[in-house]
């Protein structure tokens, strides 16, 4: 079985190492970094992952390169790990190089931000391509040294994936088998891809916490940070409350989609419930969203995106962060478009979206023209 991982960030590195622990799995990594590819071709081919108990997993990666024709040759499963805003260009890049003589599964981890629609637009009528996505990353990962090592954080007890609604039942079964060979946690295949698209995640979480940190009336609205802080263990109460409001609106959006599209989306649970089920006893106090975020050991040590203040001492929010370019310009923008199609008001999501764009000052908004024209067309 050959797996091609697209993207060599934290998730890409960790999954490459984990997959190499499984018998009979060949791992190829497609990267945009010529430096990383050169490191591999010069003999630095063993990547390592440090676990929470200090033990280390190691794997010799079979290929790391920048040429998609080589990375994708004969592949069975493609795992896209790039951020959402990088995926349109990536899918256009890999489309001509996917095998055409067998079924190939092309998916994203995580599969959010409408990956099913995005891939459908990129691959057209390629019937041998099965489009899939995973609901969330199987593990958190941090402290990356590219081409060398990464640290593994908390692991999900259960993994969920879905296929594009165009796919046949047999494709679901085959995907379950493929993912079951790669991951230790049990795999469940969801009924509808919207269960991934509407799952509460970073598109709700990061903008809300940013708003709580540097938004109107926030502690750091008008002053820089004195030292690095963590996304979650330092989350302010205002950010947690904003997040709960955004999540409640996402649930309204879910129910509207169920009614309009006649689908069952009961697996899209409120965020607090999702986190408790995902992390369990890794959470010290799950009584409120605020306490949950601050006491989840799986989130401990994950730094907020800060850079040196260009106008003086201290640190400021990094405007190049994925929190802006992925979670806001792609994730929140998609939720707003879906809400518009479904005629559902989402004022808190809208507030954080417009505030974040204004705070950034120069945030490009990619076109969301991959959303099918006929999706939820029955408005009014």
N, C-alpha and C positions, 0 to 999 in steps of 0.2 A: 504494500500500500504506500503510495507516494502522496505526501502532503506538501503543498506549497503555501507558505506563510507570506503574505504581502504586508510589509512593514516590519521594521526592526526596532521598535520602541520597547517599552517595558513589557507590554502584553506579548508582543512578538517574540522577544527573547525568552520569556518564561515558558510560553507554550512550546517553543522549539526544544528547550531542554526537557520538558515533561514528555513530549511526544517521543523523544529519543530513549526514554526509559521503557518504552513498549516494544515488544519483539516484532520484527518484520516491518517497521515503519521507517521509510526514507523521508527525510525532512530537507526541503529546499526553501531558502529564504530569498524573496525578491525585495531589494532595497533600492532607495534612490541615492544612497551614500556610496560613492566610489571608494571613499576611504575605508568603509567597513568591508566592502567587497574585496579590496586589496589586502586588508588584514587577513581575511580568510584564505585568499589565494597564496599568501605568503606563509601559510602554515599554521596560523592561529585559528584552529578549527574547533577547539573544545570550548563550549560555553557552559557556565555553571549557574546554579540557582541555590542561594542560601535560604534554608528553611527557618522557621521561627525558633526551633530548638537548637539552632546553630549548625545542624548537619548540612551537608552540601551534596546536591545532585549535579552530575556532569554528563554531557552528551557531545559526541563529535557530530557536528552539523554537516550534512552531506553536500550542501551547496549554498553559497551566499553570493549573489551577484546582482547586477543592474540590468541584465538582458532578460526580458520576459520570455523570449522564445526558449532559452535554456532553462530558466527557473520553472517554467510551466510544462516542459516536455513530458508527456506521459503521465501527468498528474491525475490523481483520483479525487482529491479534495483540496479546495482553495479556501484559505482562511484570511480574510481581509481584516487587518487590525488598525489601519490608518484612521485618523479622525474623520468625521463625516464630511468636513469641507474639502478633504483631499480625495475623497472617493470618486467623484465624477470623472476626474482626469485619470485616476488609476484604472477604473473599469474600462474606459476607452482604450487605455494602453494595453490591457491584457486581453481584451476581447478577441483580437485576431490570432492570438497564440494559444488559446484553449484547445485541448484535443477535440477533434471532431469525429473520431472513430469509436468513441465509447461515451458512456454517461459520466459527466463530471459535475461535482457538487461545488458550487461557488457560494460562499457565505461570509458573514461578517460577525465578528465578536468585538463589542456587542452589535446586535443587528438593528439598532435604533435609527431614528431620523429617516424613516422611509426607505431603508436599504432595498426592500423587495421591489419597490417601484423604480428606484434608481437603477438597479441591475436589469430590470425588465427593459428599461429604455436603452441601456447600453448594449444588451445582447440580442435585442430584436427577437426574431423567430427561431433562435437556436434551440431546437427541441431537445438536444442532448444535454443541455445545461440545466441543472436543478438549482434553483435559487433558495437559499436558506439563511437563517440568522439565529444567533443565540441571544437569549433574553438579557444576559448580563455577562460580565467577565467571570470565568470560573474561579479566579483568585485575584486579589489585589497584588500589585507588584510595584516596587520602587527601588531607589538607589541603583540605577542602571549605570554600568560601565560598558559602553557599546562594544560588542564583539568579544566580551569577556565574562561578565557576570551581572546578576540581578538578584534582588532579595524578594522572596515570596511572602506576601502577607496572608490575610485571612482567606479561607477557602469556603466556597458555597457547598452546603450539604446536598443540594439537589440542583441539577442543571436542566434548563428548559430551552428548547429550540423550536423553530417553526419553519415551514416551507411556504413559498409563494402560493397563493390560493389556486394558481393554475396547475400546480403539480398533482400527479396521481397519488393514490394511497400507497402504492408500492415504493414511491420515492421517499415517503415518510419512514417506512420500515427500513429501507436501506440506509437512510441518514442516521437513524437510531443505532443501527449496527456499526456504522463507521465511527460515530462519536463515542460509542461504547467501547471501542477498541482503544481510544485515545485518552479517555478520562476515567478516573476511579469513581467519581460521584455518579449516582444513577441519572439517566437521561430520560426526560419526558418530552414527547413531541406535542406541541400545542395544536389546537384545532384551527386557529386563524392567525395570520401574521400580525393583525392589528393588536393581538395580545402582547406583542413585542413593542410595536410602535407606540402604544399608549401606556406601556409600563412606566411608572414614575421613576425617573433616574436623573442623570446629570442636568438635563435640560430644565428641570425644575429646581434641583438642589443647588447647583453652583450660582445661578443668578440670584436666588433668594438669599444665600449666604453673603454674596458680594453686596447686595443691597443692605443687609444688616451690618456689614463692616464699614462701607464707605458711602452708603446712600444718604438720603436726607435725614439729618439728625443723628447719624451714626457716630460711633466713637472716633473714627478716623476720617470723617467726611472732609475735614479741613486741615488735617495734619498727617504727616507721614508716620509709618510704623517705626518704632524704635528698634525692633528685632523681629526675626522671622516668627510667624505664627502658623498654626496648623488649621487646615480647612475645617475640620470637624471637632476636634477636642477643644478648640478655641472659638467655636461658633457662638456668636452672640444670641441672646434670647430673641431679639427682634428678627434675626435671620431665620431662626427655627419657626417662629410664628408666621413669618411670610411664607415659608416653605409649606406649612400646614394649609394655608389659604390657597396656594397654588395647587397643591395636591387635591384639595376638595374640588376645585374647578376641573381638574383633570378627570376626576370621577364623574362629574356631570357630563363632560365630553364623552366619556366611555358609555354612559347610559344612553346618550343621544345617538351614538354610533350603533349601539345594540338595536335601538328602536328603528332607526332608518334603514339599516343594512340587514336586519333580521339575523344577527350573529350573536353567539354567546361569548361574552368577554368577562365571565366571572373570575377568571384567573388574574385579571388586572385589579389587584387589591390596593387599598390605601397604602401609602408609602411606609408608614410606621409598621403596619402588619408585614409588609414585604421584608423590611429590614430585620424584624424579630425572627421571621421564619428563616431568613438567609443566614443570620449570624448567631442566633440562639444564645448560648451561654458565653459567647464572646462579648456580650453587652452587659455592663455592670448594673445599669439602672434604666429600664425601659418604660418607666412610668409616664414620661412625656417625650415629645420629639426632641426637646432641648437636652434632656438628660441622656436620651438614647444616643444622640450624635456625639455627645461629649464623653461617653463612657464605653463606646464600642471599640474594643481593643484591636479589631481588624482595621479600623480607621486610624489608629494611633500613629503619629509620626508622619502622616501625609501632609506635606507643607502646602500652604496657600501660595499662589503664584506671585511672588514679590521680586522686584528688581531694585537696584540702587536708584535713589531719587536723583534725577538729572538736575534738579533745581536746588539741591542742598543736601543736608544730612538725612539719614534714615532711609526707609524703603517705601516703595509705592507698588500698587497693583500692576502686574505685567500685562500690558495691552496686547501682547502677542500670544497670550494664554489661550488654550483651547476653550476655556470657559467663555470667551467672547466669540471666537471664530467657529467653534463647533456647537456649543450648548445654546448660544443666543442666536447667532446669525443663521444657524441651520436648525437646531432642535426646537427652540421656542418659536421661530418663524413658521416651522411646519405645523406646530400645534395651533398657532393662530390661524393659519390657512384652513386647517381641518375644522376649527371652531366656526370659521366664517361659512364654510360649506354646509356645516350642520346647523347653522343659525343659533349658536350657543354663545352667550356672553361669558368671557373669561377675564374680568377686569384686573385681577391681581397679576396674572401671567402677562397681560398687556402692559401693566404698569412697570414690572421688572424689565420687560423687553425694551420698552421705549426709554426707560431710565438708563439701562446699560448701554444702549446705542449712543445716547447723548453723553454719557460718562466717557465712553471710549473716544468719541469725537470723529473717528474716521473708519468706522466698521463697515466693510463691504457686505452687501446683502446679496448672496448668490441667488440666481433665479430658481424657483421651485417648480420649473416647468416639467419635471418628471412625474409630478402627481397626475394620475390619469384624469383627463378632462371629464370623464363620465362618473368619477367617484363621488358618491353622495350627491348626485346631480338633482335630486328631487326637491330642492329647496323651494318653498312656497308653492 
